[in-house]
Each structure stands twice: as C-alpha cells, then as structure tokens.
Amino acid sequence: MGLFEDALIFATKKHNGKVRKATGIPAILHSIEVAHIISTITTNTEVMVAGLLHDVVEDTDGTLDEIRELFGDRVAELVDLETENKYEGIDKATSWKRRKDETIKRLKAHNDKDAEILWLGDKLSNIRSLANAYSEQGVKAFDMFHQKDPNMHLWYYKTIGEVLEMDLNTTGAFKEYIYHINYIWPGTFANEKVKYKKYREISLDGCQYIGSGAKADVYRYNDEQVLKLYNEDNEYKDIERESALTRLAFVAGIPTVIPFGIVKVGKRYGAIFELLKSKTVSMMIADNPSELGKYATIMASIARKVHDTHISEKTSLLPESINKVYEWIDNGIAYEDETLATSIRKMVEALPETKTLIHGDFHTGNVIAQGSEYILIDMDGLSICHPIVELARIYMFYIGFWEVETPLVEHFMPYSIETGIEFYNKFIRAYLERDDIQDVVNKSALLCYVRLVQRCYSKGSELSSEELKAKDYYMGRIRKLIKEVETLTF
C-alpha cells in the first residue's frame, strides 16, 4: 500500500470509537474530509497525509514520534504546526484563546504554504459543520463548544482567513471558507472575496530603490508611479485598510495621494501610488537648514488642518486612539507604579470627547512637496483622538527617541539631533501660534514617556539591560513632569 493508504488505516485505528462533538459522526470522517479538501488544492501526498493525521496527536494517544517514524519528518512537521498545546489541568474554555493565539502565531512564523493548505482544509471542514448547525439552531449552535461566545469564534475564523488570503485566495476552498464566515457573521469579508480574483503580481526588476520606513520599502516603479512594498508581517487587510483611510482623508479635504491598486511581490503586498516628483520635508530641511522656520510653519499648518477635521459619522475604519493611551498606561507604568498610573489615567479620562482626526505618524518624512502643495502620506495610523496624543507622538519622534534610542531616528532622519529639537520647538510655536509653549510641551512629553515605558515592555516582562536603562530614564522623566502637569488639555 502507499503512504496515503497506510495513513488512512493508522488514523482510523487511532480515532476508533471517537466522534465529533459538533455532529456525533465518527471522527475519522472529519480527517478524510480534510484530506479531500487538501486534494482540491495540491497533489502533494505528504500534505494530504498530514490532513488525515492532523488530529492524531491532539485527540488520540498517538504521538508525533510515531508519525515521524511511520510517515516521515515532513508529515510530522506539518502535523506539529497545527497541533494545539492541551494545557492539561486547565479548563478548556479558560485556555481556548491562549491555545488559538499560539497556533496562529506559529503558522505566521513558519510562512509555510503546505501548512496553510492543511489549516484551510481543517478550518473549512470545521466551519462547514458549524454553518450547518447554525442554519438549524442559530446562536445556540455555539453551546456545543468549550468557547460559547460567537464573537470569539468570529475572531478566530476571520484571523485565519486573513493569514491564508495571500497564498490561497484564488482557491475554491478559500472562497467557500469566506462564504461560510459571511453566512454566520454577515459582512465580515467583502463579497468580492468569494468571486474569482487574482492579485496582480509584479517584479522589482528594474525598479529603483528610494528608501525605507518602519513598515515598508519604497521603489520607483516607472516614470509615473511608485511602489510602496509592505513588510511581510503586513497582511492584505492592512493594505486595504490604509487605502480606505487614504480615500477617507482625501474626501475630508486633507491633501494626500490615492493608491491605484494593490499588488503582490513574492510573499509581500504592495500598493502603487502616483509618483510625487519632489522631496520629503525631511530632505528639504537637510538641504536648507537655514529655512527651518519655514518648514516648521508648513508642518504646523498641515497638522492643524488634520486636527481641525471632525468626522461626525461613525466608521469602523477610524479607531479611537484614547484606548491606545490606556494600553500604554496599563502595559507600562502600571507595572512600575500603580499610584502614578492612576493619576495619569485620571488626566486621560478628563480629556474632552472629540471626533478630531489625528494622523498617528506625523513627521517631516511623511510630508512631500508637490509643486507649491504639500502632500501628507502614510495614512494607516489615521484615527480619532484629542490632538495632545498626536503632539505626544511628535515629541517622541523629535526628542524622546533621540535621548535614548538615537540610532533609531538617525536611520529615518537625514538631519542632526540639534536640528530635530530646534524644528520641534519651532513647530510647536507655529502650531499654537504663541511663544508660551512650555506647558503644552510638558503635557506632550508626559504622554510621550508613558508610551516609551510601554514600548520597553512590549516584548515581554523580562527586560534587557538596555531596556531597563531606558525604562528607568523614562520613569524618571514621568515622575518629574507629573509635578508640573495638572491636566492634558490645552
């Protein structure tokens, strides 16, 4: 017999007597269905075998070592990628989110198309059963699971769809998967995703490299267009969202550029934009430092334009960034000093509600001159919040980062620390239209250092010696500033 037939017999024996909790049917039928779905995508026998065996380690007394010995390293590797940690002794409802998070992160980290196909086969089989139960029972269908909250299941299935989309969006299995998600949770994905669509694939051959940012590289694609090529950890939904936010900003009267379309370059997504045949304000400052005041005034004018724009209609595109500020507090200084954290929370709570737009990444590298007009780019951080949060981010970029993480800013800024600090002070004076700026600077600085403490903890609670040194410096600045700042409003 062949590898597939041997795996079928092995899986059948291991699952003997076991049934699916959703339907009561023999568990082996799910494994066979998964293998069949996989066969519609690939002819790779090892992936189909992994489909037959994907639940053996998780749901039977079978082990990964057995699978490796009988069916090879590759099959064992694929099964391992989809096998959840059981967390023995912990209630399955309690560990549900943790288990799902871990397996999704593992899938993303391996960047393995065969593993993606295995996941699609398994999750499509699961959601077929769920959709059938939902059509008969409605939300009561979720009562049969350890996790009974439909919104948590939505998060899980939606996240998987977003992870699998780049490589598998043209397959019938993926489109059926999206169809079932939209049936149970209408409007989750655009209906266009269930239709035939192949993203335009392009090459970087002949493209001139222009520069890099925190999340993307920029290339000159041709005489009229540039390519913004996003890093691999950016998913299709991220680029779609930035495109939608850019259109929203344009309609609201903020000078920006509209992307022509989303493309695929290898394993990365990109967006094509009109070529702006000029320099960023950062480059112009580097070329003409004597005109720093002029550029500070231009940047202040653009910032006020953004902050004077109010969005009255609620849209899911625009998050309220005040929630991010609470995360900065809770995941940073609260670990160090809860009393101090409580004081800053009260200041944040006292900020007036606003529908004011903020850019989220406002600096001279994101403004480009086009003739006599200045164009704001990189709209993915667009949100609604009080302007003090934007000013805190600006302080962070021009002063906060310089103090401890100088190389980070030097990578993006073509001018000196001294020029950056001088620019910031001129910008704040022009933005406030007054010389008395220290109070607003202190408020901005306070929130900036709150963010930077959280940034130290962003990789986990075990800080490196460099992170400890930075954290202690930022906490010292916060403790000094809290004595001078009574409110965050201005």
N, C-alpha and C positions, 0 to 999 in steps of 0.2 A: 504494500500500500504506500501511497505518497504521504508527504508531510501533512497536508490538509486532512486527509482521512485519519491519520494517526491522532492528530489534534482533536478531531471531532469525537473519536472514541474516548480519548483521555478526558476531555471536557465533560462528555456525557456521564462518565463514571464519577467524576468529581462532583457534579451537580445532581447526582442521583437523589431523588426524593425532595429536592428543593423546588420551591415555587416562587414566582414573582409576587411581591406584596400588592402590587397595583392591580393585577388581573387574576392571580391564582393559577396561572398557567405554568407548566414546567419551566424552570429557569433556563434550561438549555435552549429553549426556543428563542429567547432573547439573544443568546450568544450566536445562534445561527442567523438570526435576522441582522445582527451587527455585521457579521461576515458577509452576508449578501449585499448589504448597503455598500460596504467597502469594495465589493467586486464591481459595483457600478462606476467606481472612481478610478481604481487601479487594478492591474493584473498581477501585482506583486504578491506572491503566495505568502511570504512572511507576514505581511500586513494583515492579510485575511486570517492567517493562523492566530495572530495576536488578537484579532476580533473574537475568535472562538474562545480564547483563553483569558480575555481581559478581566473577568470576574473571579478567576480561579483562586488567586492569592487573597483577594478581598473577602470572598464569600464561602470558601471551602477550606479544607485542611491542606490544600495544595500549596507548594512553596515556589518561590522564584528560582531556587536552586534546581528543583525538579524540572521546571520549564526550560531552564538554561541547558541542563544535561540532555533533555529529550528533543528540544526544538531549536537550540542554538542561542548565541548571545544576542543577536538582533531581535528575535522574538521576545526574549526576556527583557531586553531594554525597553521595548515598546510597552509591554505589559506593566513594567515598573513605573513608567511615566504616568500611567493612568490610575494606578492603584493608590487609594487613599490610606493615610495613617489611621488606624482604627481608634486610637486613643482609648485603649481598654480601661475600664473603670470610670470613664466619664460618660455621662448621659449623651446619647447620640444627638438629641435636639440641641444640647448645650454646645457640642463640638462641631455642629453642622457647618457654620460659617467658616470656622477655622480650617476645617478639612477641605472645603471647596476653595478657599483662598490659596491654600498651599498647593493644590494640584494645578490650579490655573497659573500660578507663578512658575511652577515647574515647566509647564507646557510652553509658556512665553520664553523662558530662559533657554530652552533647548532648540527652539527655532527649527523644528523637525517636521517636514511636510508629511511624512508617513505617520507620525504621531498625531498630527492634525486630522488626517483621514480617519484614524482609529477613533479619535474623540468624536468626530462628526457622526460616524457610524453608531457609536454608543448613544450619544445625546439625541440623535434623530429617532432612534428606536424608543428611547425613553419618552420623548415628547409626543410621539405618535400615541403611545398608551395614555399619556396624560390628556391629550386632546380628545381622545375617545371618551375617557372618564368625565372630562369637563363637559362634553356635549350632552351627557346624560345626567350629571349631578350638579353642574355649576361649581361654585367655590367649595362645596362640600367634598369635591374630589381631592382637595389638599389634605383632608383629615386623615388620609391613609399614610401620610408621610411623617417622619420624625419632625421635620420642619413644616409647620402648618400655615405659615404666613405666605400667601401668594406673592407678595412683593419681593420676598427673599428669593423665591424661585424665578421670578422675573429677572432680578439682578443676575442670577447665575446663568440662565439661558441667554440673556442679552449679552453678557460679558463674553461668553464663549463664541457667540455669533460674531462679535466684533474682532475677536482674536483670529477666527478662522477665515474671515472675509477676504483678506488679500489673496490667499493662495487658492481658495476653494469657491469663490463667488460665482464662477461660471458653471459649477456642477449642479445637476438636478437635485442631488441630496441636500446641498446647501439651500437652494431655493425652497425646497419642501420644508426644511427646518425653519426658515424665516416665515413661511406661510403659517405653520402651526403656532409660532410665537405670536404672530399678529392675530390669529384666531382667538387665542386665550387672552391676550393683552392687546387689544386693538390699537393701532397707531404706533407701536413700538419701533418698527422699522418702516421706511418709505416703501410704498408698494412697488416702486421701480426695482427694488432688490429681488423681487420674485420673478422678474422678467429677464430675458437674455440681455446681458451686458458684459462687455469685456473692456476693462480699463486699457486705455491707450498706453502701450509700452514704448519707451524711448530709450536711447542710449546717450551716454555722456561723451561719446566720441566727438571730438571737435568742439566741445563746449569749454569756454574759458572760465576758470575758477575766479570768482570775485571775492568771496570772503565767507566767514562762518559766524554763526550766533550760537546761543545756548541750545537751540533745538533744531537748527537746520544749517545746511550749506547753500550758498547761492552761486549759480553759474549763469553766464551769458549764453542763452540758448541759440539765439540768432540775432540779426540786426535790429529786431523789433521787440524781442521778448527775453525775459529772464526766467530761470527755473529756480524755485525755492525747494530744495530737496531735504525733506524732514529726516531726522534720525530714526533708526529702526524701532525705537520704543514708542514712536508716534503711530497710532493706528488710523485707519481710513476715517473713522468718525471724528478724530481730532482735526484733520484737514477739512472735512466737510463743515465742521463747526466754525473753524476760522473763516472759511469762505462766506458762510452765512452771516457771521458777525461783521465781516468787512462790508457786505452789502447793506446791513442794517446801519452801520456808521455812515456810509455814503449817502443813504437816503435821509439820514438825520442831519446832513449838511457838513459832516466832518470830511475834510479833504483827504482822500485815500485812493488806493487803486484796487480795481476789481479783478480777481483771478479769472483767467479764460477757461480753466478746466483743471481737473486732477489727473495726474499721470502716474505711471508705475515705472520705477527704475530699479531693476533687480528685485531686492527684498524691501525696497523703500518706496514711499509715496512722495510725490512732488506736486507742486502747483505752478502753473505758468502764469506770469504776470507781464503787463506792459513794461518794456524797458524804459526806465527813467534815466535819461541821458544827462545825469549830473552826479553830484557827490552828496554824501550824508553831511549833516551839520557837524558831526564829529570831525570829518575830513576837512571841512571848511575852517573849523576852529584851528586845527593843526596847521593849516596853510596860512591862516591870517589871525594869529593870536591877539593882535592889536585891536581886532574888531569883536572881541569877546562880548562887550556890552550889547552890540547889535544882535548877535545870535542869541544871547540870553533873553532879550526883549522879544524876539521872534518866537522862541520856545515858550515863553510865558504866555504870549498871545494864543498859541495853539492849545496850551494846557487850559486856559480859561474858556476857550471855545468848547473843548470837550466837557469841562466841568459845568458849563452853562447849559449843556444839553440834557434835557429831562425826558425820560421815557415814561409816559403815562400808562401805556398798555403793558400788562404783564406778559412776559415771554420767558419760556424755559431756557432760551438761549443765554439770557443775562442773569448770572447768579448774583446774589447779594454778598458782596465781599466781606461784610461785617462778620459773617460766620467764620471766615478765614482768620480774622483777628482773634476771635475767641479760641480758635485752634492754636494760634501762636501762643496764647497765654497758657492754655491747658496743657500743651505738649512741650512746654519750655520752662518759663519762670515758676510755674506752679510746682515743678519738681524741686525747685531750689528754695522758694519762699512763698508759702500759700498766702500769708498776710499781704505781701506785696502784690501777689497775683489778684487777690480780692480787690485791692484798691484800684488797680488798673482796669479790672472788669467793670467796676462801678463807673469809671470815666467813659468807657466804651458804651455802656448802657445808657449814659446820659446824652450821647450824641443824638441829634435830631434825626428822625427818619427822613430819608431823601430818595428821590428817583434819579439822582445825578449820575451821569456816566463817568467812569474813570477808565483810563487806558490799561493800567496794570503793569506796563513795562515802558514807562515814558522816559526816554533819554535821547541824547543827541544822535545816537547811532540808529534810531528808528524814525528820524525825520530826514527827508530827502528833498533837495531843491529841484524844482522842475520849472525852468524859466524864472518868472517872478513869484511863483507859487511854491509853497512848502507842503509836502505830502507826508502824512503820518502812516506808517506801515506796522505790520505785526499786530493784528487786532485780536489774537487769540485770548488775551487777558482782559478783554473788554468786559466790564461788569458794572453793577450799581453799588455806590457807596458814598460816604461822606468824603470830600476831597482830601481831608487830612491823611487818609490812608494812602492816597497817591503821593502826597508830599513826603510821607514817611519812606516810601519806596525810592523816591528820588534822592532823599538824604542818604539812604542806604547805598545807592549806586555811586554817588559822588563823594561821600565822606565815610560812611560806615564800613564799606568794604575796604577802602584804602587803608584804614587804621590797622587791620589785622590780616586781611587777605589781598594785599596789593597785587600779587601776580594774576589773580582772577580778573581784576579790572583792566590791568595793563594788556591782557590778552584781547580785550574788546575795544579799548580806548587808545587812540593814536596820540594823545597828549598827556602832559605830566600831571602828577598828583596836585601840584600847586595850581595848575590851570583848572583842574576839575573843581577844586574847592572854591577858587575865585568865581568860576562860572556859576556854581550853585548859589553863592551869595548874591550875585547879580541877578540870577533868575528869580530868586525869592523876592527881592526888592521889586522887580518888574511885575511879578505875579500879584503881589499885594498892593502895588502902586504906592509904596511908602518906604521910608528908610528904617522905621522902627520894626525890625523883623525878628528880634531875638526870642520873643515869646512863641511865635509860630515855629521857629527853628527848634526850640526846646521840645515842643509838642511832637514835631516830626521826628526828632531824634529819639524821644522816648519810645514811640511805636517802632521805630527802626530797630532799636536794640532788643525790644521784645521779640521781633521777628528773627533777629540774628541768634538769640539764645535758642529759640525753637529750631533753627537751622542746625545748630550744633548737635541737637538730639535727634535729628531727622533720620539718622542711620541706625538708631538704637540707643539704649540706655548706657552702654559701655563706650565712654568717650576716649579717644586717643589723647595723647599728651598735648598735641596741637589744639584739639577741640576743647580740652579742659582749660588751656590757657586762654583761648578765645572766649569761652563761656564766662570765665571769671572776669575778664575785662568788660564784657558786655553787661554783666550783672552789676559791676561797679558803676558803670555809666548810668544804668537804670536807677540805682539807689541814690545817686546824686541828683538826677533830673527829677525824680518824683518829689523832691523837696521844693522844686521850682515850678512845677506844673500842677495847677489845680483842676483844669478842665482841658479837654481836647478840642473844644470848639474854637473857632476864630472868625 
